[in-house]
Amino acid sequence: MEAVTSSGTPHRGGQAATVTLPTDEQILITREFAVPKELVYRAFTTPELVERWWTAKRGQMTTCEIDLRVGGKWRYVMQTPDGSEVGFHGEYREIVPNERIVSTEIFEGMPEGLPEEVSVNTATFTEENGRTKLEILVQHSSKAFRDGHIESGMESGLQDAMDLLEEVAGSLR
């Protein structure tokens, strides 16, 4: 397994997220939170809470739609400081409340002429002693799409978003 980041540095109440590449088509994001999993799950799936962390303070969320049921759709759009829009959408394939969410994800800004990529994301929430481990496995259709995702600069925004997710989840106590 190739590691992109292996930070074990304490990060707020938990640790920095680690990003690894288990296979040529996968990205695995792992982050521990000093918050029970029910609160992390709630902050991960409730629109008004997602709006507080998803942009990682890199823009203003303009759309946050979540129809949290199998077959339901989700869509997140933010406007960046330069005025451009960044959007993603998908469909829920499996939902086990407080434990697991499987959904598709499509980036809405693929350059013209490039094929649309549909990744499948599996978020797993596990708890031990009041701490939550969130693992998000992103399954891409090819190494090229996986590498493009990594090279997009996603990690710095991811770290900030995960810090904010912990803050929002912790505020629900």
Buried (B, 14 or more C-beta within 10 A) or exposed (E): EEEBBEBEEEBBBBBBBBBBBEBEBBBBBBBBBBBBBBBBBBBBBBBEBBBBBBBBEBBEBBBBEBEBEEEBBBBBBBBEEEEEEBBBBBBBBEBEEBEBBBBBBBBEEEEEEEEEBBBBBBBBBEBEEEBBBBBBBBBBEEEEBBBBBBEEEBBEBBBBBBBBBBBBBBEBE
